[in-house]
Amino acid sequence: MNKILVIEDNKLIRETVLELLVSRGYEAVGAENGKVGIQLAIAQIPDLILSDVMMPYLNGFEVFAALRSHPATGNIPFIFMTASEMEQALEIPADGYLKKPCSITEILGAIANQLEKPKVTNPKHQKVQDNSGKENLSLRARNQKSRFEMPSLCSQSLAQ
């Protein structure tokens, strides 16, 4: 099961995204600001990070820089979610970008796109994946109909 860390200071957005991810078979962890997000990323080594840009304590750009410089988190796919800082976000070499508001389909597509890419890992911090059992969850997540009724959260602009 892939673990996704959602760093978002807006409680409603954070909880909605976490609930969506759990309903699609992901393990999801939330952080209410950048400082907590960095601590959780280092402690739990998620498979992917979704991060807002404008947050208290540390913004998304500072979170990105800190995690990229840490040996255990440097290769974790990182997707920015932002409403108004897209131009500045696109200057950062993240793995993906979502412009708020965005849809469930866009969020799940961005996640699937990153999780399906081959991973380059540091052998000291390599995670063992359990590939027994269910088929590719990200593919299933992309094709599964949503049971959620929520406003659009993002417009997608993915880095390839």
C-alpha positions in Angstrom: 0.0 0.0 0.0 1.4 3.4 -1.0 1.7 6.0 1.7 1.0 9.6 0.8 1.8 12.6 3.0 -0.6 15.6 2.5 0.8 18.9 3.8 -2.0 21.4 3.8 -2.9 24.1 6.3 -6.6 24.3 5.2 -8.2 21.7 7.5 -11.2 21.1 5.1 -9.0 20.5 2.1 -6.5 18.3 4.0 -9.2 16.1 5.5 -11.1 15.8 2.2 -7.9 14.8 0.4 -7.0 12.3 3.1 -10.4 10.7 3.1 -10.3 10.5 -0.7 -6.9 8.8 -0.6 -7.9 6.3 2.1 -11.1 5.4 0.1 -8.9 4.6 -2.9 -6.6 2.2 -1.1 -3.8 4.5 -0.1 -2.3 5.0 3.4 -2.6 8.7 3.9 -1.0 11.0 6.5 -1.8 14.7 7.0 0.3 17.6 8.3 -1.2 21.0 9.1 1.9 23.0 8.2 5.4 22.7 6.7 7.2 22.1 9.9 5.0 19.1 10.9 5.2 17.9 7.2 9.0 17.7 7.3 9.0 15.9 10.6 6.4 13.4 9.3 8.2 12.9 6.0 11.5 12.0 7.7 9.8 9.8 10.3 7.5 7.9 8.0 9.2 8.1 4.5 6.0 8.3 2.4 5.9 7.2 -1.2 4.7 10.6 -2.4 4.1 14.1 -0.9 1.3 16.5 -1.9 2.1 20.0 -0.5 0.4 23.3 -0.4 2.6 26.3 -1.1 1.4 29.0 1.2 1.4 27.7 4.8 2.5 28.9 8.2 5.9 28.2 9.8 7.5 26.9 6.6 6.0 27.3 3.1 5.9 24.6 0.5 9.1 25.8 -1.2 11.0 25.6 2.1 9.5 22.2 2.7 10.6 21.0 -0.7 14.2 22.3 -0.3 14.5 20.7 3.2 13.2 17.3 2.0 15.3 17.3 -1.2 18.4 17.9 0.9 17.7 15.1 3.3 19.1 11.7 2.3 16.0 9.7 3.4 13.5 12.0 1.6 15.5 13.4 -1.4 13.9 11.1 -4.0 10.3 11.1 -2.8 8.0 12.4 -5.6 6.7 15.9 -4.6 3.6 17.5 -6.0 2.8 21.2 -5.3 -0.8 22.2 -4.9 -1.3 26.0 -5.1 -4.0 28.5 -5.9 -2.0 31.6 -6.6 1.7 30.8 -6.7 1.8 28.6 -9.8 4.3 30.7 -11.7 6.7 30.6 -8.8 6.0 26.9 -8.2 6.8 26.0 -11.8 10.3 27.4 -11.3 11.0 24.7 -8.7 12.0 21.3 -10.0 9.2 19.4 -8.3 7.6 16.2 -9.8 4.2 17.7 -10.4 1.9 20.7 -10.0 -1.8 21.0 -9.3 -3.5 24.4 -9.5 -6.4 24.8 -6.9 -9.2 24.3 -7.3 -8.8 20.8 -8.8 -10.9 17.8 -9.2 -10.6 14.3 -7.7 -9.7 12.9 -11.1 -6.8 15.4 -11.4 -5.5 14.6 -7.9 -5.6 10.9 -8.5 -4.1 11.3 -12.0 -1.2 13.3 -10.7 -0.6 10.7 -7.9 -0.8 7.8 -10.3 1.5 9.5 -12.8 4.2 9.8 -10.1 3.8 6.4 -8.5 4.0 4.6 -11.8 7.4 6.2 -12.7 10.5 4.1 -12.0 12.1 5.0 -8.7 15.6 5.9 -8.0 16.3 5.2 -4.4 19.1 5.4 -1.9 19.7 1.7 -0.9 20.2 2.8 2.8 16.6 4.0 2.8 15.0 1.8 0.2 11.5 0.6 1.1 10.5 -3.0 0.5 7.3 -3.1 -1.5 4.8 -5.9 -1.0 3.6 -6.7 -4.6 1.7 -9.8 -3.6 -2.0 -9.6 -3.8 -3.9 -6.8 -5.4 -3.1 -5.3 -8.8 -1.8 -1.8 -9.3 -3.7 0.4 -6.9 -3.0 3.6 -8.7 -4.5 2.2 -11.9 -7.6 1.1 -10.0 -7.7 4.5 -8.3 -7.7 6.2 -11.6 -10.6 4.2 -13.0 -12.8 4.0 -9.9 -15.8 6.3 -9.7 -15.8 8.8 -6.8 -18.3 8.5 -4.0 -17.4 12.0 -2.8 -19.4 15.1 -3.5 -17.0 18.0 -3.0 -16.1 21.1 -4.9 -13.3 21.0 -7.3 -9.9 21.3 -5.5 -7.4 21.8 -8.4 -6.7 22.4 -12.1 -3.9 20.2 -13.3 -0.6 21.1 -14.8 1.8 18.2 -14.5 5.5 18.2 -15.1 6.6 15.4 -17.4 
